[in-house]
Amino acid sequence: MKLQQLPIGARFEYEGQVFTKTGPMTASAEKGGQRIIPRYATLTPLDGAPSEGGRSKVGQVDLLKVQAAFSSFHETCRELVDESAWPALEVARREFFAALK
């Protein structure tokens, strides 16, 4: 398995060490320190194989909570911006929710 197939927070073994993915190409060693993991590296996932779509359940959030939080954020934005910006804000809101599907 390659690093880009693992979600942030996933644990894996590489070159005999245990790491946790912290970024697109970085990981934190269990014994301390950061390391860049090459794209060509073959890793052994430790938290189980990723689920369908190449994602594991590590780091996933509830969709309804995301939608509610964003709706609250959107309402606050409407209060802060000029009324002339509301149409653009509404387009951005629709695009955000469409991206969640």
N, CA, C and O atoms as CSV, one atom per row, in Angstrom:
chain,resi,resn,atom,element,x,y,z
A,1,MET,N,N,0.833,-1.157,0.000
A,1,MET,CA,C,0.000,0.000,0.000
A,1,MET,C,C,0.894,1.243,0.000
A,1,MET,O,O,1.980,1.232,0.580
A,2,LYS,N,N,0.441,2.295,-0.642
A,2,LYS,CA,C,1.190,3.550,-0.737
A,2,LYS,C,C,0.651,4.569,0.271
A,2,LYS,O,O,-0.507,4.489,0.683
A,3,LEU,N,N,1.490,5.519,0.663
A,3,LEU,CA,C,1.122,6.508,1.667
A,3,LEU,C,C,-0.107,7.311,1.256
A,3,LEU,O,O,-0.958,7.607,2.095
A,4,GLN,N,N,-0.212,7.667,-0.023
A,4,GLN,CA,C,-1.336,8.484,-0.471
A,4,GLN,C,C,-2.672,7.754,-0.356
A,4,GLN,O,O,-3.725,8.387,-0.438
A,5,GLN,N,N,-2.650,6.448,-0.170
A,5,GLN,CA,C,-3.884,5.671,-0.012
A,5,GLN,C,C,-4.378,5.651,1.431
A,5,GLN,O,O,-5.503,5.230,1.699
A,6,LEU,N,N,-3.540,6.103,2.354
A,6,LEU,CA,C,-3.903,6.106,3.767
A,6,LEU,C,C,-4.415,7.476,4.194
A,6,LEU,O,O,-3.918,8.496,3.717
A,7,PRO,N,N,-5.402,7.513,5.086
A,7,PRO,CA,C,-5.876,8.799,5.604
A,7,PRO,C,C,-4.920,9.331,6.668
A,7,PRO,O,O,-4.141,8.577,7.250
A,8,ILE,N,N,-4.989,10.624,6.911
A,8,ILE,CA,C,-4.218,11.228,7.992
A,8,ILE,C,C,-4.597,10.525,9.301
A,8,ILE,O,O,-5.776,10.289,9.566
A,9,GLY,N,N,-3.608,10.199,10.100
A,9,GLY,CA,C,-3.855,9.533,11.374
A,9,GLY,C,C,-3.721,8.021,11.323
A,9,GLY,O,O,-3.711,7.365,12.365
A,10,ALA,N,N,-3.617,7.454,10.110
A,10,ALA,CA,C,-3.479,6.003,9.980
A,10,ALA,C,C,-2.086,5.571,10.420
A,10,ALA,O,O,-1.101,6.268,10.177
A,11,ARG,N,N,-2.017,4.427,11.060
A,11,ARG,CA,C,-0.737,3.867,11.494
A,11,ARG,C,C,-0.279,2.836,10.468
A,11,ARG,O,O,-1.093,2.117,9.889
A,12,PHE,N,N,1.033,2.772,10.249
A,12,PHE,CA,C,1.582,1.825,9.291
A,12,PHE,C,C,3.017,1.490,9.670
A,12,PHE,O,O,3.650,2.177,10.472
A,13,GLU,N,N,3.514,0.407,9.065
A,13,GLU,CA,C,4.901,0.001,9.285
A,13,GLU,C,C,5.684,0.259,8.002
A,13,GLU,O,O,5.212,-0.020,6.900
A,14,TYR,N,N,6.880,0.793,8.167
A,14,TYR,CA,C,7.776,1.064,7.042
A,14,TYR,C,C,9.205,0.884,7.527
A,14,TYR,O,O,9.614,1.489,8.518
A,15,GLU,N,N,9.948,0.064,6.838
A,15,GLU,CA,C,11.339,-0.222,7.173
A,15,GLU,C,C,11.505,-0.623,8.647
A,15,GLU,O,O,12.450,-0.197,9.311
A,16,GLY,N,N,10.578,-1.446,9.145
A,16,GLY,CA,C,10.678,-1.974,10.489
A,16,GLY,C,C,10.273,-1.026,11.603
A,16,GLY,O,O,10.412,-1.362,12.779
A,17,GLN,N,N,9.774,0.155,11.254
A,17,GLN,CA,C,9.336,1.122,12.255
A,17,GLN,C,C,7.842,1.387,12.103
A,17,GLN,O,O,7.286,1.252,11.013
A,18,VAL,N,N,7.199,1.764,13.203
A,18,VAL,CA,C,5.777,2.108,13.194
A,18,VAL,C,C,5.653,3.628,13.087
A,18,VAL,O,O,6.304,4.370,13.822
A,19,PHE,N,N,4.800,4.079,12.149
A,19,PHE,CA,C,4.579,5.500,11.896
A,19,PHE,C,C,3.090,5.811,11.931
A,19,PHE,O,O,2.247,4.922,11.813
A,20,THR,N,N,2.787,7.097,12.097
A,20,THR,CA,C,1.432,7.614,11.955
A,20,THR,C,C,1.485,8.690,10.883
A,20,THR,O,O,2.316,9.595,10.953
A,21,LYS,N,N,0.603,8.598,9.891
A,21,LYS,CA,C,0.588,9.587,8.802
A,21,LYS,C,C,0.148,10.937,9.357
A,21,LYS,O,O,-0.883,11.045,10.020
A,22,THR,N,N,0.952,11.967,9.074
A,22,THR,CA,C,0.660,13.317,9.554
A,22,THR,C,C,0.426,14.314,8.427
A,22,THR,O,O,-0.031,15.430,8.676
A,23,GLY,N,N,0.731,13.933,7.202
A,23,GLY,CA,C,0.553,14.822,6.063
A,23,GLY,C,C,0.601,14.027,4.780
A,23,GLY,O,O,0.713,12.802,4.825
A,24,PRO,N,N,0.518,14.691,3.628
A,24,PRO,CA,C,0.504,13.996,2.336
A,24,PRO,C,C,1.749,13.141,2.090
A,24,PRO,O,O,1.670,12.111,1.421
A,25,MET,N,N,2.889,13.561,2.623
A,25,MET,CA,C,4.123,12.806,2.420
A,25,MET,C,C,4.914,12.638,3.712
A,25,MET,O,O,6.066,12.205,3.677
A,26,THR,N,N,4.309,12.974,4.855
A,26,THR,CA,C,5.033,12.922,6.116
A,26,THR,C,C,4.366,11.992,7.115
A,26,THR,O,O,3.164,11.730,7.062
A,27,ALA,N,N,5.196,11.506,8.027
A,27,ALA,CA,C,4.709,10.633,9.087
A,27,ALA,C,C,5.534,10.857,10.333
A,27,ALA,O,O,6.691,11.276,10.274
A,28,SER,N,N,4.916,10.570,11.460
A,28,SER,CA,C,5.570,10.690,12.749
A,28,SER,C,C,5.904,9.290,13.243
A,28,SER,O,O,5.036,8.419,13.283
A,29,ALA,N,N,7.163,9.073,13.619
A,29,ALA,CA,C,7.592,7.767,14.110
A,29,ALA,C,C,7.052,7.543,15.508
A,29,ALA,O,O,6.943,8.478,16.302
A,30,GLU,N,N,6.716,6.307,15.802
A,30,GLU,CA,C,6.212,5.957,17.125
A,30,GLU,C,C,7.237,6.295,18.207
A,30,GLU,O,O,6.872,6.652,19.327
A,31,LYS,N,N,8.518,6.182,17.866
A,31,LYS,CA,C,9.598,6.458,18.820
A,31,LYS,C,C,10.018,7.921,18.804
A,31,LYS,O,O,10.977,8.296,19.478
A,32,GLY,N,N,9.305,8.758,18.035
A,32,GLY,CA,C,9.608,10.182,17.979
A,32,GLY,C,C,10.243,10.589,16.664
A,32,GLY,O,O,10.930,9.790,16.027
A,33,GLY,N,N,10.017,11.822,16.256
A,33,GLY,CA,C,10.591,12.368,15.035
A,33,GLY,C,C,9.653,12.273,13.844
A,33,GLY,O,O,8.762,11.425,13.798
A,34,GLN,N,N,9.871,13.157,12.886
A,34,GLN,CA,C,9.112,13.202,11.637
A,34,GLN,C,C,9.958,12.634,10.510
A,34,GLN,O,O,11.187,12.658,10.566
A,35,ARG,N,N,9.288,12.125,9.492
A,35,ARG,CA,C,10.013,11.586,8.334
A,35,ARG,C,C,9.183,11.771,7.081
A,35,ARG,O,O,7.960,11.639,7.105
A,36,ILE,N,N,9.862,12.081,5.978
A,36,ILE,CA,C,9.205,12.105,4.670
A,36,ILE,C,C,9.197,10.680,4.149
A,36,ILE,O,O,10.228,10.007,4.134
A,37,ILE,N,N,8.032,10.227,3.723
A,37,ILE,CA,C,7.889,8.879,3.189
A,37,ILE,C,C,7.807,8.992,1.673
A,37,ILE,O,O,6.908,9.659,1.161
A,38,PRO,N,N,8.721,8.356,0.942
A,38,PRO,CA,C,8.716,8.463,-0.518
A,38,PRO,C,C,7.448,7.864,-1.130
A,38,PRO,O,O,6.863,6.926,-0.589
A,39,ARG,N,N,7.040,8.423,-2.266
A,39,ARG,CA,C,5.848,7.931,-2.960
A,39,ARG,C,C,5.981,6.466,-3.364
A,39,ARG,O,O,4.988,5.739,-3.404
A,40,TYR,N,N,7.171,6.041,-3.656
A,40,TYR,CA,C,7.383,4.664,-4.117
A,40,TYR,C,C,7.365,3.647,-2.972
A,40,TYR,O,O,7.327,2.442,-3.221
A,41,ALA,N,N,7.391,4.118,-1.722
A,41,ALA,CA,C,7.477,3.226,-0.567
A,41,ALA,C,C,6.240,2.335,-0.462
A,41,ALA,O,O,5.113,2.796,-0.646
A,42,THR,N,N,6.462,1.070,-0.169
A,42,THR,CA,C,5.370,0.135,0.080
A,42,THR,C,C,5.218,-0.022,1.581
A,42,THR,O,O,6.170,-0.382,2.273
A,43,LEU,N,N,4.011,0.250,2.090
A,43,LEU,CA,C,3.749,0.285,3.516
A,43,LEU,C,C,2.833,-0.855,3.931
A,43,LEU,O,O,2.100,-1.408,3.111
A,44,THR,N,N,2.883,-1.195,5.202
A,44,THR,CA,C,1.986,-2.194,5.771
A,44,THR,C,C,1.059,-1.487,6.753
A,44,THR,O,O,1.509,-1.058,7.815
A,45,PRO,N,N,-0.237,-1.354,6.419
A,45,PRO,CA,C,-1.161,-0.693,7.338
A,45,PRO,C,C,-1.328,-1.506,8.612
A,45,PRO,O,O,-1.368,-2.736,8.563
A,46,LEU,N,N,-1.426,-0.831,9.748
A,46,LEU,CA,C,-1.554,-1.514,11.031
A,46,LEU,C,C,-2.959,-1.435,11.609
A,46,LEU,O,O,-3.296,-2.217,12.498
A,47,ASP,N,N,-3.777,-0.527,11.138
A,47,ASP,CA,C,-5.133,-0.347,11.672
A,47,ASP,C,C,-6.163,-1.082,10.827
A,47,ASP,O,O,-7.345,-0.738,10.857
A,48,GLY,N,N,-5.733,-2.085,10.076
A,48,GLY,CA,C,-6.645,-2.783,9.184
A,48,GLY,C,C,-6.575,-2.198,7.791
A,48,GLY,O,O,-6.104,-1.075,7.605
A,49,ALA,N,N,-7.038,-2.949,6.819
A,49,ALA,CA,C,-7.022,-2.489,5.431
A,49,ALA,C,C,-8.022,-1.361,5.258
A,49,ALA,O,O,-9.075,-1.370,5.895
A,50,PRO,N,N,-7.712,-0.384,4.403
A,50,PRO,CA,C,-8.663,0.691,4.146
A,50,PRO,C,C,-9.958,0.138,3.580
A,50,PRO,O,O,-9.972,-0.866,2.868
A,51,SER,N,N,-11.036,0.812,3.912
A,51,SER,CA,C,-12.334,0.401,3.398
A,51,SER,C,C,-12.478,0.799,1.937
A,51,SER,O,O,-11.563,1.375,1.347
A,52,GLU,N,N,-13.616,0.492,1.365
A,52,GLU,CA,C,-13.880,0.782,-0.045
A,52,GLU,C,C,-13.598,2.243,-0.347
A,52,GLU,O,O,-13.944,3.117,0.448
A,53,GLY,N,N,-12.979,2.517,-1.474
A,53,GLY,CA,C,-12.640,3.877,-1.861
A,53,GLY,C,C,-11.276,4.304,-1.357
A,53,GLY,O,O,-10.898,5.464,-1.518
A,54,GLY,N,N,-10.525,3.392,-0.747
A,54,GLY,CA,C,-9.184,3.705,-0.303
A,54,GLY,C,C,-9.115,4.508,0.985
A,54,GLY,O,O,-8.071,5.077,1.304
A,55,ARG,N,N,-10.216,4.562,1.729
A,55,ARG,CA,C,-10.223,5.309,2.981
A,55,ARG,C,C,-10.554,4.379,4.131
A,55,ARG,O,O,-11.393,3.487,4.005
A,56,SER,N,N,-9.901,4.589,5.229
A,56,SER,CA,C,-10.267,3.847,6.430
A,56,SER,C,C,-11.180,4.734,7.258
A,56,SER,O,O,-11.414,5.887,6.895
A,57,LYS,N,N,-11.699,4.222,8.360
A,57,LYS,CA,C,-12.605,4.992,9.194
A,57,LYS,C,C,-11.865,5.953,10.107
A,57,LYS,O,O,-12.502,6.752,10.794
A,58,VAL,N,N,-10.552,5.901,10.136
A,58,VAL,CA,C,-9.777,6.811,10.962
A,58,VAL,C,C,-9.975,8.225,10.437
A,58,VAL,O,O,-9.724,8.495,9.263
A,59,GLY,N,N,-10.418,9.115,11.291
A,59,GLY,CA,C,-10.550,10.518,10.912
A,59,GLY,C,C,-11.840,10.893,10.211
A,59,GLY,O,O,-12.023,12.065,9.878
A,60,GLN,N,N,-12.746,9.951,9.970
A,60,GLN,CA,C,-14.004,10.300,9.314
A,60,GLN,C,C,-14.914,10.999,10.309
A,60,GLN,O,O,-14.857,10.736,11.511
A,61,VAL,N,N,-15.752,11.892,9.799
A,61,VAL,CA,C,-16.700,12.610,10.641
A,61,VAL,C,C,-18.116,12.341,10.155
A,61,VAL,O,O,-18.324,11.913,9.020
A,62,ASP,N,N,-19.080,12.594,11.022
A,62,ASP,CA,C,-20.479,12.393,10.700
A,62,ASP,C,C,-20.938,13.476,9.717
A,62,ASP,O,O,-20.755,14.665,9.974
A,63,LEU,N,N,-21.530,13.065,8.598
A,63,LEU,CA,C,-21.960,14.000,7.560
A,63,LEU,C,C,-22.963,15.013,8.090
A,63,LEU,O,O,-22.879,16.192,7.746
A,64,LEU,N,N,-23.904,14.586,8.915
A,64,LEU,CA,C,-24.905,15.511,9.450
A,64,LEU,C,C,-24.274,16.572,10.340
A,64,LEU,O,O,-24.727,17.716,10.354
A,65,LYS,N,N,-23.243,16.209,11.078
A,65,LYS,CA,C,-22.546,17.191,11.912
A,65,LYS,C,C,-21.814,18.209,11.051
A,65,LYS,O,O,-21.797,19.395,11.379
A,66,VAL,N,N,-21.215,17.766,9.963
A,66,VAL,CA,C,-20.518,18.678,9.046
A,66,VAL,C,C,-21.515,19.644,8.424
A,66,VAL,O,O,-21.265,20.847,8.357
A,67,GLN,N,N,-22.641,19.116,7.973
A,67,GLN,CA,C,-23.662,19.972,7.354
A,67,GLN,C,C,-24.201,21.004,8.347
A,67,GLN,O,O,-24.370,22.172,7.996
A,68,ALA,N,N,-24.471,20.579,9.581
A,68,ALA,CA,C,-24.983,21.506,10.594
A,68,ALA,C,C,-23.948,22.571,10.929
A,68,ALA,O,O,-24.284,23.749,11.046
A,69,ALA,N,N,-22.697,22.166,11.083
A,69,ALA,CA,C,-21.643,23.123,11.402
A,69,ALA,C,C,-21.463,24.128,10.271
A,69,ALA,O,O,-21.280,25.320,10.515
A,70,PHE,N,N,-21.514,23.645,9.040
A,70,PHE,CA,C,-21.330,24.567,7.922
A,70,PHE,C,C,-22.519,25.514,7.791
A,70,PHE,O,O,-22.340,26.686,7.459
A,71,SER,N,N,-23.721,25.027,8.046
A,71,SER,CA,C,-24.900,25.902,7.992
A,71,SER,C,C,-24.786,27.026,9.013
A,71,SER,O,O,-25.127,28.172,8.722
A,72,SER,N,N,-24.308,26.701,10.203
A,72,SER,CA,C,-24.102,27.712,11.231
A,72,SER,C,C,-23.037,28.723,10.779
A,72,SER,O,O,-23.208,29.931,10.941
A,73,PHE,N,N,-21.948,28.215,10.216
A,73,PHE,CA,C,-20.885,29.071,9.693
A,73,PHE,C,C,-21.429,29.993,8.593
A,73,PHE,O,O,-21.114,31.183,8.555
A,74,HIS,N,N,-22.240,29.431,7.710
A,74,HIS,CA,C,-22.817,30.198,6.594
A,74,HIS,C,C,-23.697,31.331,7.121
A,74,HIS,O,O,-23.631,32.448,6.609
A,75,GLU,N,N,-24.511,31.063,8.127
A,75,GLU,CA,C,-25.382,32.093,8.686
A,75,GLU,C,C,-24.554,33.219,9.308
A,75,GLU,O,O,-24.906,34.392,9.178
A,76,THR,N,N,-23.477,32.873,9.971
A,76,THR,CA,C,-22.597,33.891,10.553
A,76,THR,C,C,-21.981,34.744,9.446
A,76,THR,O,O,-21.882,35.964,9.574
A,77,CYS,N,N,-21.572,34.094,8.365
A,77,CYS,CA,C,-20.996,34.834,7.230
A,77,CYS,C,C,-21.998,35.807,6.642
A,77,CYS,O,O,-21.641,36.933,6.296
A,78,ARG,N,N,-23.262,35.380,6.525
A,78,ARG,CA,C,-24.300,36.271,5.985
A,78,ARG,C,C,-24.449,37.515,6.847
A,78,ARG,O,O,-24.701,38.604,6.330
A,79,GLU,N,N,-24.296,37.361,8.154
A,79,GLU,CA,C,-24.408,38.516,9.061
A,79,GLU,C,C,-23.215,39.457,8.926
A,79,GLU,O,O,-23.331,40.654,9.188
A,80,LEU,N,N,-22.073,38.918,8.520
A,80,LEU,CA,C,-20.847,39.707,8.480
A,80,LEU,C,C,-20.577,40.390,7.149
A,80,LEU,O,O,-19.869,41.397,7.102
A,81,VAL,N,N,-21.137,39.850,6.060
A,81,VAL,CA,C,-20.849,40.420,4.745
A,81,VAL,C,C,-22.003,41.297,4.272
A,81,VAL,O,O,-23.141,41.163,4.722
A,82,ASP,N,N,-21.680,42.179,3.369
A,82,ASP,CA,C,-22.666,43.058,2.775
A,82,ASP,C,C,-23.702,42.239,2.010
A,82,ASP,O,O,-23.382,41.193,1.448
A,83,GLU,N,N,-24.926,42.714,1.993
A,83,GLU,CA,C,-26.017,42.000,1.322
A,83,GLU,C,C,-25.727,41.736,-0.157
A,83,GLU,O,O,-26.237,40.770,-0.724
A,84,SER,N,N,-24.926,42.572,-0.773
A,84,SER,CA,C,-24.589,42.377,-2.184
A,84,SER,C,C,-23.753,41.106,-2.400
A,84,SER,O,O,-23.691,40.596,-3.518
A,85,ALA,N,N,-23.116,40.595,-1.349
A,85,ALA,CA,C,-22.293,39.391,-1.447
A,85,ALA,C,C,-23.088,38.114,-1.186
A,85,ALA,O,O,-22.560,37.018,-1.371
A,86,TRP,N,N,-24.334,38.232,-0.763
A,86,TRP,CA,C,-25.138,37.060,-0.438
A,86,TRP,C,C,-25.296,36.074,-1.596
A,86,TRP,O,O,-25.210,34.867,-1.370
A,87,PRO,N,N,-25.524,36.544,-2.838
A,87,PRO,CA,C,-25.648,35.563,-3.932
A,87,PRO,C,C,-24.384,34.713,-4.118
A,87,PRO,O,O,-24.471,33.504,-4.334
A,88,ALA,N,N,-23.230,35.342,-4.036
A,88,ALA,CA,C,-21.973,34.586,-4.178
A,88,ALA,C,C,-21.789,33.634,-3.004
A,88,ALA,O,O,-21.298,32.519,-3.177
A,89,LEU,N,N,-22.176,34.067,-1.828
A,89,LEU,CA,C,-22.090,33.219,-0.641
A,89,LEU,C,C,-23.010,32.008,-0.784
A,89,LEU,O,O,-22.650,30.899,-0.390
A,90,GLU,N,N,-24.182,32.222,-1.343
A,90,GLU,CA,C,-25.125,31.115,-1.556
A,90,GLU,C,C,-24.591,30.114,-2.573
A,90,GLU,O,O,-24.754,28.906,-2.397
A,91,VAL,N,N,-23.956,30.602,-3.632
A,91,VAL,CA,C,-23.342,29.704,-4.616
A,91,VAL,C,C,-22.257,28.869,-3.955
A,91,VAL,O,O,-22.167,27.664,-4.192
A,92,ALA,N,N,-21.438,29.498,-3.130
A,92,ALA,CA,C,-20.372,28.771,-2.429
A,92,ALA,C,C,-20.962,27.721,-1.491
A,92,ALA,O,O,-20.421,26.621,-1.372
A,93,ARG,N,N,-22.073,28.055,-0.821
A,93,ARG,CA,C,-22.738,27.095,0.070
A,93,ARG,C,C,-23.236,25.891,-0.707
A,93,ARG,O,O,-23.054,24.754,-0.272
A,94,ARG,N,N,-23.858,26.125,-1.845
A,94,ARG,CA,C,-24.369,25.014,-2.672
A,94,ARG,C,C,-23.228,24.135,-3.179
A,94,ARG,O,O,-23.344,22.909,-3.191
A,95,GLU,N,N,-22.136,24.753,-3.593
A,95,GLU,CA,C,-20.977,23.984,-4.079
A,95,GLU,C,C,-20.373,23.142,-2.954
A,95,GLU,O,O,-19.945,22.011,-3.181
A,96,PHE,N,N,-20.342,23.698,-1.747
A,96,PHE,CA,C,-19.816,22.948,-0.602
A,96,PHE,C,C,-20.660,21.703,-0.360
A,96,PHE,O,O,-20.126,20.600,-0.240
A,97,PHE,N,N,-21.991,21.881,-0.289
A,97,PHE,CA,C,-22.855,20.736,-0.031
A,97,PHE,C,C,-22.834,19.729,-1.175
A,97,PHE,O,O,-22.942,18.527,-0.936
A,98,ALA,N,N,-22.699,20.194,-2.400
A,98,ALA,CA,C,-22.595,19.278,-3.540
A,98,ALA,C,C,-21.320,18.437,-3.454
A,98,ALA,O,O,-21.313,17.267,-3.837
A,99,ALA,N,N,-20.252,19.036,-2.953
A,99,ALA,CA,C,-18.977,18.310,-2.830
A,99,ALA,C,C,-19.041,17.224,-1.767
A,99,ALA,O,O,-18.247,16.284,-1.804
A,100,LEU,N,N,-19.963,17.331,-0.826
A,100,LEU,CA,C,-20.095,16.322,0.225
A,100,LEU,C,C,-20.790,15.050,-0.265
A,100,LEU,O,O,-20.687,13.997,0.364
A,101,LYS,N,N,-21.479,15.154,-1.359
A,101,LYS,CA,C,-22.238,13.973,-1.866
A,101,LYS,C,C,-21.357,12.975,-2.545
A,101,LYS,O,O,-21.840,11.945,-3.017
